[in-house]
Amino acid sequence: MAHLILAIPTLGLTALAGTAVSPDQPQLQYTGRIDFSNRAAPALSWPASSITANFTGSSLAVILDDSKGSNSFNAFIDGDLEHPIVLQCNKGEKIYPVADNLSGETHQLLLTKRTEGENGATLFRGLVLADAAHLLPAPPRLPHRMEIYGDSITCGMGNEAADGAPDNNPREENSFLTYGAIAARDLHAELHLISQSGIGVIISWFDFIMPQFYDQLSAVGNNDTHWDFSQWTPDVVVINLFQNDKWLIDQKKRITPPPTDEERIKAYSEFVKTIRGKYPQAWIICALGSMDATEPGSKWPGYITAAVEQMRQENPRDHIDTLFFEFTGYGAHPRVRHHRANAVKLTAFIREKMGW
């Protein structure tokens, strides 16, 4: 850490004097698939990636270097999760004031990425604390670990938009208030959220599918980065996919001839087996919903049930289950209230299975 005086004309401030904190400080706690190939500028691309810091002093600013200028972050101070400071990123390296005139001697920052990889990656360049302030030891790690593979529902696309409003405004996507993130907090679990809007198992709205995407270190498009699965092993894996497959195969008729029921079940089963190969001991929950793939009469929950039953027959001791979030009748992406209801269901299900 070093003394720092920076001019910040873009923020309407003439200067900010304080203590610079570099990203490689051991007191900083990172959670998520974060690219540390440059320790001086870790890259956050997956939604819900987070940084926690305990610190002294009366003020705090965050230094972010955003690739596109369309990402946003939540900054929570001292555990006040109901009142985030939302940082809307500009393109390039900028300093974002978070808090000033803090009372008391010690404080905590929780910084979470609201947006997903299609908005690009953000380099974390460090913090600026008050003059003579310093970092404190990181908090203990949470006792449990959960990973979710999903699509726009899991990302939180449109979850903060008004009813009837468009879903695709990045400013209204907040991964922190998705069903998975809410459940993870209720369960005291670290969360890795491996999701991309528009992605499917068989077909996506673009030219790659989850079986090609799931193992990337970077969430920015289809790329040749590779996550080291030995770095972090979840206790529970949730797979919430097939919504886009349902739209693109049954409604948009993007595959001709369409895959048979057996082919759909096989594709899903093969992906789940791929995840099982990475995590032999994890409890896998094969979920779907809460959009119209789970509406009454839909065949798609049945494909998942059939795949899971086949895997159980192959290995009766396998820890694998299904969980379906009912379609509410709301025609667009789930809003926060829908995510909260789904989180209650997921939390109860995991508690029953895992004894948490």
C-alpha positions as CSV (number, residue, x, y, z in Angstrom):
1,M,0.0,0.0,0.0
2,A,1.2,3.5,-0.8
3,H,0.2,7.1,-0.4
4,L,-1.7,8.4,-3.5
5,I,-2.9,11.7,-4.9
6,L,-4.9,11.4,-8.1
7,A,-6.8,13.9,-10.2
8,I,-10.3,12.7,-11.1
9,P,-11.8,15.4,-13.3
10,T,-14.3,13.0,-14.8
11,L,-15.9,12.6,-11.4
12,G,-16.1,16.2,-10.6
13,L,-13.4,16.1,-8.0
14,T,-10.2,18.0,-8.1
15,A,-8.1,15.5,-6.2
16,L,-8.3,12.4,-4.0
17,A,-5.6,11.9,-1.4
18,G,-5.3,8.6,0.2
19,T,-3.8,5.2,0.5
20,A,-3.6,3.1,-2.7
21,V,-4.3,-0.6,-2.2
22,S,-3.0,-2.9,-5.0
23,P,-5.1,-5.9,-6.1
24,D,-2.4,-8.4,-5.1
25,Q,-2.8,-7.6,-1.4
26,P,-3.4,-10.9,0.5
27,Q,-6.1,-9.3,2.7
28,L,-8.4,-9.0,-0.3
29,Q,-10.8,-11.9,-0.6
30,Y,-11.9,-12.9,-4.2
31,T,-14.8,-15.2,-5.1
32,G,-15.6,-16.5,-8.5
33,R,-13.8,-17.5,-11.7
34,I,-11.4,-14.6,-11.7
35,D,-8.5,-14.3,-14.1
36,F,-5.3,-13.7,-12.1
37,S,-2.9,-14.0,-15.0
38,N,-2.0,-10.3,-14.2
39,R,-2.0,-10.0,-10.4
40,A,-1.9,-6.2,-10.8
41,A,-5.2,-6.3,-12.7
42,P,-7.4,-9.3,-12.1
43,A,-10.2,-9.7,-14.7
44,L,-13.8,-10.1,-13.5
45,S,-16.1,-11.4,-16.2
46,W,-18.6,-13.8,-14.7
47,P,-21.7,-12.5,-13.0
48,A,-21.7,-12.4,-9.2
49,S,-17.9,-12.4,-9.1
50,S,-17.0,-10.6,-5.9
51,I,-14.2,-8.9,-3.8
52,T,-14.4,-8.5,0.0
53,A,-12.1,-6.1,1.9
54,N,-12.0,-5.2,5.6
55,F,-10.4,-1.7,6.0
56,T,-9.9,1.2,8.3
57,G,-10.6,4.9,7.6
58,S,-13.5,7.1,6.7
59,S,-13.5,6.8,2.9
60,L,-13.2,4.4,0.0
61,A,-12.9,4.4,-3.7
62,V,-12.6,1.6,-6.2
63,I,-10.5,1.6,-9.4
64,L,-12.0,-0.3,-12.3
65,D,-10.9,-0.6,-15.9
66,D,-13.9,-1.7,-18.0
67,S,-13.5,-3.1,-21.5
68,K,-16.8,-1.8,-23.0
69,G,-18.3,0.6,-20.5
70,S,-21.5,-1.5,-20.1
71,N,-20.7,-3.4,-16.9
72,S,-22.0,-2.4,-13.4
73,F,-21.1,-3.4,-9.9
74,N,-22.8,-3.3,-6.5
75,A,-20.7,-1.9,-3.6
76,F,-22.0,-2.7,-0.1
77,I,-20.6,-1.1,2.9
78,D,-20.6,-2.7,6.4
79,G,-23.0,-5.5,5.5
80,D,-25.9,-3.2,4.4
81,L,-27.1,-5.4,1.6
82,E,-30.4,-3.5,1.2
83,H,-28.7,-0.3,0.0
84,P,-26.0,-0.9,-2.6
85,I,-23.9,1.8,-4.2
86,V,-24.3,1.0,-7.9
87,L,-21.2,1.7,-9.9
88,Q,-22.0,2.1,-13.6
89,C,-18.8,1.6,-15.4
90,N,-17.4,3.9,-18.0
91,K,-15.0,2.5,-20.6
92,G,-11.4,2.5,-19.5
93,E,-9.7,3.0,-16.2
94,K,-11.7,5.2,-13.8
95,I,-11.9,5.8,-10.0
96,Y,-15.3,5.3,-8.5
97,P,-15.9,6.9,-5.1
98,V,-17.9,4.6,-2.9
99,A,-18.1,6.0,0.6
100,D,-17.0,9.2,2.5
101,N,-17.3,10.4,6.1
102,L,-17.7,6.8,7.4
103,S,-18.0,6.7,11.2
104,G,-16.2,4.2,13.3
105,E,-12.8,2.7,13.0
106,T,-13.3,-0.4,10.9
107,H,-15.4,-1.2,7.8
108,Q,-16.1,-3.8,5.2
109,L,-16.6,-3.6,1.4
110,L,-18.4,-6.2,-0.6
111,L,-18.0,-5.6,-4.4
112,T,-20.1,-7.8,-6.7
113,K,-20.4,-7.8,-10.5
114,R,-24.0,-7.2,-11.5
115,T,-23.6,-7.9,-15.2
116,E,-22.5,-10.9,-17.3
117,G,-19.7,-11.7,-19.7
118,E,-21.4,-10.4,-22.8
119,N,-20.9,-7.0,-21.3
120,G,-17.2,-7.6,-21.3
121,A,-14.6,-8.0,-18.6
122,T,-13.6,-5.5,-15.9
123,L,-10.0,-5.2,-14.6
124,F,-9.8,-4.5,-10.9
125,R,-7.0,-2.0,-10.4
126,G,-7.3,-1.7,-6.6
127,L,-8.8,0.5,-3.9
128,V,-8.1,4.0,-2.5
129,L,-8.6,4.3,1.2
130,A,-8.4,7.4,3.4
131,D,-5.0,8.8,4.1
132,A,-3.1,6.6,6.6
133,A,-5.8,3.9,6.5
134,H,-5.0,0.3,5.8
135,L,-6.5,-3.1,5.1
136,L,-7.4,-5.6,7.8
137,P,-7.4,-9.4,7.6
138,A,-10.0,-10.9,5.3
139,P,-13.1,-12.4,6.8
140,P,-13.3,-16.2,7.2
141,R,-14.4,-18.1,4.0
142,L,-18.0,-19.2,4.0
143,P,-18.5,-22.9,5.0
144,H,-20.2,-24.1,1.9
145,R,-19.8,-23.9,-1.9
146,M,-22.4,-23.7,-4.7
147,E,-22.0,-23.5,-8.5
148,I,-24.8,-22.8,-11.0
149,Y,-24.8,-23.3,-14.7
150,G,-27.5,-21.3,-16.4
151,D,-28.8,-18.8,-18.9
152,S,-30.4,-15.4,-18.7
153,I,-32.6,-16.4,-15.9
154,T,-29.6,-17.3,-13.8
155,C,-27.8,-14.1,-14.9
156,G,-30.7,-12.0,-13.7
157,M,-31.4,-10.4,-17.1
158,G,-34.2,-7.8,-16.7
159,N,-34.8,-8.7,-13.0
160,E,-34.8,-5.0,-11.9
161,A,-36.8,-3.8,-14.9
162,A,-40.4,-2.7,-14.4
163,D,-43.2,-5.1,-15.4
164,G,-43.8,-4.8,-19.1
165,A,-40.5,-3.0,-19.8
166,P,-37.8,-4.4,-22.0
167,D,-35.5,-7.0,-20.4
168,N,-32.2,-6.2,-22.1
169,N,-31.0,-3.1,-20.4
170,P,-27.7,-4.0,-18.7
171,R,-28.4,-1.4,-16.0
172,E,-31.4,-3.5,-14.9
173,E,-29.5,-6.8,-14.7
174,N,-28.4,-7.6,-11.1
175,S,-26.9,-11.0,-10.4
176,F,-26.9,-10.2,-6.7
177,L,-30.7,-10.5,-6.6
178,T,-31.0,-13.7,-8.6
179,Y,-32.5,-16.9,-7.2
180,G,-29.0,-18.5,-7.0
181,A,-27.3,-15.6,-5.3
182,I,-30.1,-15.1,-2.8
183,A,-30.1,-18.9,-2.0
184,A,-26.3,-18.9,-1.6
185,R,-26.5,-16.1,1.0
186,D,-29.2,-17.9,2.9
187,L,-27.1,-21.1,2.8
188,H,-23.8,-19.3,3.8
189,A,-22.3,-20.6,0.6
190,E,-19.7,-19.2,-1.8
191,L,-21.2,-18.9,-5.3
192,H,-19.7,-19.4,-8.7
193,L,-22.3,-18.4,-11.3
194,I,-21.5,-19.8,-14.8
195,S,-24.2,-18.3,-16.9
196,Q,-24.8,-16.6,-20.2
197,S,-28.0,-15.1,-21.6
198,G,-29.2,-16.9,-24.6
199,I,-27.2,-20.1,-24.1
200,G,-28.6,-23.6,-24.4
201,V,-27.4,-27.2,-24.2
202,I,-28.3,-28.2,-27.8
203,I,-28.6,-24.7,-29.5
204,S,-28.1,-21.1,-28.4
205,W,-29.0,-17.7,-29.9
206,F,-25.4,-17.5,-31.0
207,D,-22.8,-20.0,-32.2
208,F,-21.7,-21.7,-29.0
209,I,-23.5,-23.8,-26.4
210,M,-23.0,-24.5,-22.7
211,P,-21.0,-27.7,-23.3
212,Q,-18.4,-25.6,-25.2
213,F,-18.6,-22.7,-22.7
214,Y,-18.8,-24.2,-19.2
215,D,-15.0,-24.7,-18.7
216,Q,-13.8,-21.2,-19.6
217,L,-11.9,-18.9,-17.3
218,S,-13.3,-15.9,-19.1
219,A,-17.0,-15.4,-19.7
220,V,-16.5,-13.1,-22.6
221,G,-17.8,-15.0,-25.6
222,N,-16.5,-18.3,-26.8
223,N,-12.7,-18.3,-26.2
224,D,-9.8,-20.6,-25.5
225,T,-9.3,-19.8,-21.8
226,H,-9.5,-22.7,-19.4
227,W,-10.7,-22.8,-15.8
228,D,-8.7,-25.0,-13.5
229,F,-11.4,-27.1,-11.8
230,S,-9.0,-28.3,-9.1
231,Q,-8.9,-24.7,-7.7
232,W,-12.4,-24.8,-6.3
233,T,-14.8,-27.7,-5.8
234,P,-18.5,-27.0,-5.1
235,D,-20.6,-29.0,-2.6
236,V,-23.7,-28.4,-4.7
237,V,-24.1,-27.8,-8.5
238,V,-27.3,-26.5,-9.9
239,I,-27.9,-26.8,-13.7
240,N,-30.8,-24.6,-14.9
241,L,-30.7,-24.9,-18.7
242,F,-33.1,-25.9,-21.6
243,Q,-35.2,-22.7,-21.7
244,N,-33.4,-21.4,-24.8
245,D,-33.4,-24.9,-26.4
246,K,-37.2,-24.9,-25.9
247,W,-37.6,-21.6,-27.7
248,L,-35.2,-22.2,-30.5
249,I,-36.2,-25.8,-31.3
250,D,-39.9,-25.8,-30.7
251,Q,-40.9,-22.3,-31.4
252,K,-38.3,-20.8,-33.7
253,K,-37.7,-24.1,-35.6
254,R,-33.9,-23.4,-35.8
255,I,-33.0,-27.1,-36.2
256,T,-34.3,-29.0,-39.2
257,P,-35.3,-31.8,-38.7
258,P,-35.8,-31.1,-34.9
259,P,-34.0,-33.4,-32.5
260,T,-36.0,-36.4,-31.3
261,D,-37.0,-36.7,-27.7
262,E,-34.2,-39.3,-27.2
263,E,-31.7,-36.9,-28.7
264,R,-32.7,-34.1,-26.4
265,I,-32.5,-36.4,-23.4
266,K,-29.1,-37.7,-24.5
267,A,-27.7,-34.2,-25.0
268,Y,-28.7,-33.1,-21.5
269,S,-27.5,-36.3,-19.9
270,E,-24.1,-35.9,-21.6
271,F,-23.6,-32.4,-20.3
272,V,-24.6,-33.5,-16.7
273,K,-22.1,-36.4,-17.0
274,T,-19.4,-33.9,-18.0
275,I,-20.1,-31.9,-14.8
276,R,-20.2,-35.1,-12.8
277,G,-16.8,-35.9,-14.1
278,K,-15.4,-32.7,-12.8
279,Y,-17.1,-33.1,-9.4
280,P,-17.5,-36.7,-8.4
281,Q,-18.8,-36.0,-4.9
282,A,-21.0,-32.9,-5.5
283,W,-24.8,-33.1,-5.2
284,I,-26.2,-32.2,-8.6
285,I,-29.6,-30.5,-8.9
286,C,-31.0,-30.5,-12.4
287,A,-33.4,-27.6,-12.4
288,L,-35.6,-25.7,-14.9
289,G,-37.7,-22.6,-14.8
290,S,-39.3,-20.3,-14.0
291,M,-40.1,-19.2,-17.6
292,D,-42.4,-21.1,-20.0
293,A,-40.2,-24.2,-20.3
294,T,-42.1,-25.3,-17.2
295,E,-45.5,-24.2,-18.2
296,P,-48.3,-26.8,-18.0
297,G,-48.0,-29.3,-20.8
298,S,-44.3,-28.6,-21.6
299,K,-42.2,-31.6,-22.4
300,W,-39.0,-30.1,-21.3
301,P,-39.1,-31.0,-17.6
302,G,-39.8,-34.5,-18.7
303,Y,-36.6,-34.6,-20.7
304,I,-34.7,-33.6,-17.6
305,T,-36.5,-36.2,-15.5
306,A,-35.8,-38.9,-18.0
307,A,-32.1,-38.0,-18.1
308,V,-31.8,-38.1,-14.4
309,E,-33.6,-41.4,-14.1
310,Q,-31.2,-42.9,-16.6
311,M,-28.2,-41.7,-14.6
312,R,-29.7,-43.1,-11.4
313,Q,-30.2,-46.5,-13.1
314,E,-26.5,-46.4,-14.2
315,N,-25.4,-45.4,-10.7
316,P,-28.1,-45.8,-8.0
317,R,-25.9,-44.1,-5.4
318,D,-25.4,-40.9,-7.5
319,H,-26.3,-37.7,-5.7
320,I,-28.6,-36.2,-8.3
321,D,-32.1,-34.7,-8.2
322,T,-34.5,-32.6,-10.2
323,L,-36.1,-29.3,-9.1
324,F,-38.6,-27.4,-11.2
325,F,-39.5,-23.7,-10.7
326,E,-43.2,-23.3,-11.7
327,F,-44.1,-21.0,-14.5
328,T,-45.8,-18.0,-12.9
329,G,-47.5,-16.8,-16.1
330,Y,-45.3,-13.8,-16.3
331,G,-44.2,-13.7,-20.0
332,A,-40.9,-12.0,-19.7
333,H,-37.7,-12.7,-17.7
334,P,-38.3,-13.2,-14.0
335,R,-38.3,-10.0,-11.9
336,V,-36.8,-9.8,-8.4
337,R,-39.9,-11.0,-6.7
338,H,-39.9,-14.2,-8.9
339,H,-36.2,-14.8,-8.0
340,R,-36.9,-14.4,-4.3
341,A,-39.7,-17.0,-4.5
342,N,-37.5,-19.4,-6.4
343,A,-34.7,-18.8,-3.9
344,V,-36.9,-19.9,-1.1
345,K,-37.7,-23.2,-2.9
346,L,-34.0,-23.8,-3.8
347,T,-32.8,-23.0,-0.3
348,A,-35.3,-25.4,1.3
349,F,-34.4,-28.1,-1.2
350,I,-30.6,-27.8,-0.6
351,R,-31.1,-27.7,3.2
352,E,-33.0,-30.9,3.0
353,K,-30.5,-32.7,0.9
354,M,-27.3,-31.3,2.4
355,G,-28.3,-30.8,6.0
356,W,-27.1,-27.2,6.0
